[in-house]
Amino acid sequence: MTTQPDWIAVDWGTSQLRLWQMAGDGTVLDRAESPEGMGRLTPSQFEPVLLRLLGDLPRRDTPLPVIICGMAGARQGWAEAPYVRTPCAPPGLAQALRVPGTDPRLAVHILPGVAQDSPADVMRGEETQVAGFLALNPRFDGVICLPGTHSKWVHVSAGEIVSFRSYMTGEIFALLSGQSVLRHGLAEGWDEAAFAAGVDQAMARPSGFAGDLFTLRAEGLLHGLDGAAARARLSGLLIGMELAAAKPYWLGQNVALLGASGLVAHYRTALEAQGLPVLIADADRMTLEGLKSARTPKEA
């Protein structure tokens, strides 16, 4: 006999949706994924997508709790879940927005993001990964870096998000490598030495960044710079710029990296070159652990 879920955990991002059917003890009973992220849906489409992924819902005396993190709570999402302001503990069910739906079998809750007033900054979804990391590492005090399209550096202390800073490093890399003149000299592949040189160059002389970018193009034309090496050096220049700007966060701190394994490896290389050991954690697991920790107060 199939065990029926006790609650549903959902990570609803801009481009992807992940759903876990959960037992009361935290065991994953089933999971589903879909490319129907927030960016492809209108508010009225969220509930039908959720119901389709859940399949045949069991009969229950009470609605099935659904806890959602991520961009479903954005202004353009299912319903806007107001931000919690720093300093704050990662938000849980008590701060979640209850979303009215058409199906009485579901009780949908969207977790809020976290906002910072000065300098102005916001996150949605990353705070749940932070919550998951802290749930597994309750004594951690330092900085959690979440590399990605918009990388986050999050200062945590005593279980709270003290402050954070976002950098558009991943998005800038995508724009430069896909739409700028540099695209003509880039190729797939990787060159570790070229990446390290880019990091060092940007950290040593960040003011030269714009000129160093065009040098990549000129070296390809004049000296036959290999396309894979050019791509790796571009990545190094951008990550080096980010590390230079984020130095007040990571210098002398305990640092944990959460994110996609390939990108995390590049950040690890760059940080360890600065003599800074880092702790690596699986981002997918942290998301689920964060959703589980968000539900805990309801069970207490």
Secondary structure, 3 states (H helix, E strand, C coil): CCCCCCEEEEEECCCCEEEEEECCCCCEEEEEEECCCHHHCCHHHHHHHHHHHHCCCCCCCCCEEEEEEEHHHCCCCCCCCCCEECCECCCCHHHCEEECCCCCCEEEEECCCEEECCCCEEECCHHHHHHHHHHHCCCCCEEEEECCCCEEEEEEECCEEEEEEEECHHHHHHHHHHHCHHHHHCCCCCCHHHHHHHHHHHHHCHHHHHHHHHHHHHHHHHHCCCHHHHHHHHHHHHHHHHHHHCHHHHCCCCEEEEECHHHHHHHHHHHHCCCCCEEEEEHHHHHHHHHHHHHHHHHC
